[in-house]
Amino acid sequence: MNYEAALEYLHGTLKFGSIFGLDRITKLLDLMGNPQKKLKFIHIAGTNGKGSTTAFISNILLEAGYRTGMFTSPYIQRFTERIKVNNTEISNNELAEQVLKIKKKIEEMVSDGFEHPTEFEIITAAAMEYFYTQNCDFVVLEVGLGGIVDSTNVIDLPEVSVITTISMDHMDRLGDTLGEIAAHKAGIIKQNGLVVLYPQEQEAEEVINKVAKEKNAKIHKVDFSTISKKSFGLEGQIFEYKDFENIKIGLLGDHQMRNAAVAIDTCELLCNKGVAITHRNILDGLENTTWPGRLEIINENPLVMIDGAHNLEGGQALNSAMDKYFIQKKKIFIVGFLRDKDFKGIMDMLSSKADTIITVTPNNDRAVPSAELAEFLKIYSCTVIDGISIQNGLRIAVGLADKESVICAFGSLYMIGEIRGHYK
């Protein structure tokens, strides 16, 4: 099996849907010898900030000399982005090798009467086996969706569980209230576990505290009051937090300082458990962290930024960043959304900032057609252009841009990945 055949096989399993539950992944990993039981994890759930926090922690562990696996989703440009060891993606051949081995175990499962695993369950199993064969000291494991019945929750007690900010998203799967969504996220809390908690709204925090109490788990709530911003620009920002001075991060936005603080506290708790991480490791790891597709400058002339804002909280972070970094710039938006996202709420927040909005259709069956989105956006006072395709929309935006402009593409990760691929 080569890489293309492996992807074809994986994508072919989409017909089995995205089904919650741990029975399939548990059986599959059991047939594989339970590689996850031989690994140490930092498990991360939340609505926003999971990926950035995962990257921060991974880079700190890497700076400390640990062989570090990182599992994230979704990907921006390449499927192999989801599985990394020491910041190096699994190779095409290695992924194909893992999928072939798993395919044989799945055939055994199905012949024994078990349900066929989903795509995410298969890639989770592949990651576990790969991290084990790569002799990882630690794996920083990002939840796919929710937490309690996400396939990553097949692991036993992690070194630390981390819950980042929780807000309204995936309501069709996780529930219509913040409390219901928080209950899914809190599902990663294990008996006698250690939890690092990003401060939440009261409804969410009450649910998390209740679950932690039931599981006899200890919660460490991060205190953002000691964050002090020193300087910022398009190249990054410098701030202080607790006894850490001159913390430099390349990721933009105030929310990334808070995500970095979560990563710092997580690593300090790891230190308390005997993991050797120095003050310098933390500073260097944070400074060396990159995370594509999140307030990322991908071109300077014309200035092009992409962001994966696809829910209201993400929209709020982008809205704040537009004021912080581009208040004097002429703003050209390229937007494309999937239908199950609150694109109306996001655009109601951001449209007034735009001089021109160009709508495009992301390459996904759930995409809102660009013409429909353009028609909706005409209620705002700015110029709206139906760009139809992503490449055509980008061409129009570049044609309109000058030295006083910023092109900001946001919405669907499928869309920003394609735009990123045009430049990188």
N, C-alpha and C positions, 0 to 999 in steps of 0.2 A: 504494500500500500504506500503510495507517495502522498505528498502534502495535499495536492488537489483532490485526490480520492478521499483523504481523511476529512477534508472540509465538506465534501459532497455527502459523505456518510453522516457527519455531525448535523449539517443543515437538513438532511433528510429526516432526522429525528424530531424536527419541529412539528411534524404531524402528531406527535404524542403530546403536544401542548406544553404549557408551563404549569405543572401540577404540584401543589404543596404536598409535603409528606416526606418522612425520612426512611420509609420501609425499603424503597428501591435502592437508594444510595447506600444504606446500611448493608443490604444483601450483596450489592456489587463489590463494595470494599471488603466485605468478609471473604468473598471468593478471590479477591486480590491479595489476601493476607493482611488486611487492615494496616496499610502503610501509615495512615493518620495517627495510629496509636504509638508510633515510634517518633513522633515529631512534637516540638514545642510551639505553641501558637500564641499570638496576640490577635484576638478576634474582634472585629470592628463592625458595628451596625450603626444605622442612622439614616436620615433622609438626605441631608446634604453634608458635604465635608468628609465623607468616608474615604474617598480616593486620595484627597490631599493629605489627610491624617495618616493614612496607610503609607503614603510615600515618605512623609516626614519621619515616621518611626523606622521604616525600613532603612532609610539613609543614615539615621543615627546608629542603628545596630551595625550597619556596614562599616561606618567610620570606627566603631569600637572593635572591629576585626572579626565580627561574626559572619558566617556564611548565611545569608538571609534570603529566604524565598518570599515572593510577593504575589498574591493572587487578587486580581481586581476585575471589575466588569462595569459597564461594557467596554469594548475597545473603541478607539478613535479611528485608526487607519488599518491596523493589521490584527488579525485574530490572535497572533502569538503575543501581543502586548499583555494579554491577561495573565500570563505565567512568566515570571522572571526570577532569576537567581543572581544576586549581586548586581541588580539592575540590567542584566543581560537577558533578553527574551529567549524563551525556548526556541530552538531552531525548527525550521519546517520539517526536517527529517526526524528530529526527536519527537515532535508532536505526532507525526504519522506513526512512528513506532509505538507510542503510548496508545493511540487510538486503535491500532491493530490488535494489541494485546487485550484491550478492554472489550473490543468487539467480540472476541472469542468468549470472554466471560459473560457477556450479555446474552449471547446465543445459548450458553449453558443455563442462565437464569430463566430465559423465556421457555426453554424446553422443560424446565421444572415447574412451569406454571406461574412464574412471577411476571408482573407488568414490566414492559420495556422502559428503561430509564429515559428521562428527558435529556435534551441537549445540555442543559446546565449541569445536570447530575453527572453526565459523562465527562464534561470538561473539568468538573470539580474532582472527580475520581482520577483523571489524568494528571491533574496538578498535584494531588496527594502522592501519587506514585513517583512523579518526577522529582518532587522535593525530597522524597525519601532516598531515591537513587542518587541524588546530588548531594547527599549528606548535609542537608541544611541544619544549622544550629537552631534557627528560629524561622518561623513562617508568619508573616503578617497577612492575615486572612480577612478579606473584605466580604461581607455578606452580599448576596446577590439581590434579594428582595425580602424585606421584613426581617425575619430572624428566627423565630421559634421553630418554624418548619422549613426554613431555607436549607438547602442541601449542605451548606458549610457547617450547619449546626450539628452535624454528625460527629464532630470532634468531642472528646472528653474535656475535662477541666483545662482551660487554657491558662497560660501564665497571667494574663490580664484580659478582661473583656472591656471594650471601649464603646461607649454610646455617644455619638456625635449629635448635632442638632436634629431635632425631630419636628417635622411640619407636615402639612397636608399634601400628600402625593400618593399615587397608586390606591386611591380610595376604593376602586372596584375590587381590589384584592385584600386590602388591609383594614378597611373599615372607614366609616364616615366621620368619626370623631378623633380628636388628638389622642384621647385616652385609648381608643381601640388600636390605633397605629402604634402607640407607645407599648402596648401589651405585646405586639409582635416583636418590636425591637428588643424589649426586655427579655424575650425568650432566649437570648444568648447567655443570660446570667445562669451560672451553674451553681450547684450545691457547694457551699463554703468557698465561693469564688471571690475574686477581687475585681471591682468594677471602677473604671474611670468614667465620670459622667460630665458631659458638657451641660452647663446649666440650662434647664428647660422651662417652658411655661408650666404653671402649677398643675394643670390637668395631667400633663405627661409625666411630670416629676413624681406626682403622687402614685401613679401606677408603677413606675420603676422602683420607687422606695418600697412599695408593698411586695413586689416580686422579690426584691433583694432580702427583705425580712423573712419571707417564707423560705428562701433558699439559704438563710444564714450567711448571706454574702455581704462583704464589706464594701460600701460605696465611698469613693474618693471624689468629691465634687470639686471641679476646677474653679478657682477664684480669678476672674478676669480683672478684678479691680486694680491689680498691680501692673497691668499692661500700660506702658507709657510710650507713645509713638514719638520718635525723634526726627525721622525724615522719611520722605517717600518720593518716588518718581517712577517712570516707566521701566527703569532697570531693576526696581525692587523697593524694599523698605527696611528701615532699621528701627528697632524698638527695644524696650527693656521689659523684663518680666521677672518678678521676685528678685533673686540675686544674680540674674543673668543680665549683663550689660552688652550693648552693641550687638544684639541679635540681628543678623542679616538674613533676609529671605528674598528670593527672586519672585515669589508668587505675589500677585497684586491683590489689593482689597483688604479692608479692615478685618473681614471674616477670616482671612488666612493667618493673621496674628493670633486670633483665638484658636484656630486649628493647631497652630504651632505650640501654643500653650498646653493644649491637650496632649500633644506628643511629648512635650517636656515632662509633664507630670507622669505620664505613662512610663517613660524611661527612668524617672526617679524611683518609681515604685518597683521597677525591674531591678534597679540597683539595690533596693532594700531586700530583694530576694536573692541577692548574691551575684547578679549579672554585672560584669565589669564594664561600666560606661562612665567615662569622665566628662567633666564640664566641657572640655574642649571637643570631645566627640559629639556632644549635643549641638554645640555652636556650628561645627563644621558640617554635620549632617543636615542641619536645617538650611544652611547656606547653599549646600550642593543639591538641594531638592528641586526638581522640576516636575511639573504635572501638566501635560498637554490639554488644551481645550478648555481651560478655566482662566478667563481674563488673560489670554495668551496673545502677546504681540507676535505675529508671524511674518510681518513685513513692515519696513520702515518708510518706503517711498513708492506708492502711497502708504500711509499708516493703516495697517489692517490688524484688527483684533478679533479673536473668536472667543465665544463663551458658550458653555453648555446649559445656560439658564433655561430650564423647561418646567419649573414650578414657581409658585409665588415667592418663596423664600429665595430661590436663585435669582429671580427677577429683581427682588429688593437689593441683593448684593450687587447686581449689575447696575441698577439704578444709582446706588451710592457711588460705585466706581466711576460712572460717567460724570458725576458731579465732581469727584475728587481729582480725576486725571484729565478730563477733556472738557471742562466747563466753557472754554473759549473756542473750542473747535466746532466746525461745521460737521454735523453728524449724518452719516449715510448708513442706514440700517439694511442688512440683508436678513430676512427672517423666514423661517420655515418650521412648521410644527407638526407633531403627530396629533391626531384628533382626540386622544384620551388625555391630553394635557390642557391645563387651564390657560390656553393661549390668549383668551379674551382678557383675563385678569392681568396677565403679564403685559400685554400691549396697552391696556388701559393705563398702566403705570408708566410705561416707557415712551409711548408714541409722541407725547408732547415735546420730547427732547430732540426728535429727529427733524432734519430738514427734508430728507427724502427717505422713504421706505420702499425697498424692493422685495417683493414676495417671490419665493421659490417653492418648489415641491420636492421635499426630501424623498430619497429612494427607499420608500417603505409603503407597504399596503395600507398602513394606518395614517398616511400623511394627509393633511388638509391640502386640497388642490390650491395652487398659487392664485388662481383666479378668484376662488371663493374667499381666500384670506385677504386679497386685495380689495374685494368688494366690501368686506367687513371694515377694513381699516380706513375706508374713505370717510368715515364719520369724524375722523380727526383732521386737523387743519393742514397737515403737511402733504407734500406731493407723494402719491403712491403709484408705483409702477409694477405691473405684473411681469416679473422676470422669467417666469415659466420654469426654466431649468436652472440648476445651481451654477453651472458654468456660464450661462448667459447672464444670470443675475450678477455674478461677479464681474463679468465684462462691462456691464452697464455701470456698476458702482465705480470701477476703476476709471471709466471714462468721465464720470462726474467729479471725481476727487481732484483736489489740488493740495498745495502744501499746508493749507489751513483746515484740512478735512481729516476725519477719522472714519474709516469703514468698520463698522461693528456688525459681525455676523453672529447670530445667536438663535437658540431654539433647540432643534433636534440635533443630537450628537451625530446622527447619520449625515446631516448636512454639513456641520462644521468639520467633520472628518474629511469630507471630500474637498472642502475649501483649503484645509490644511495641506492636503496632498498636492494641491496646485503649487504651493510654495515650498514645501519641505518633503 
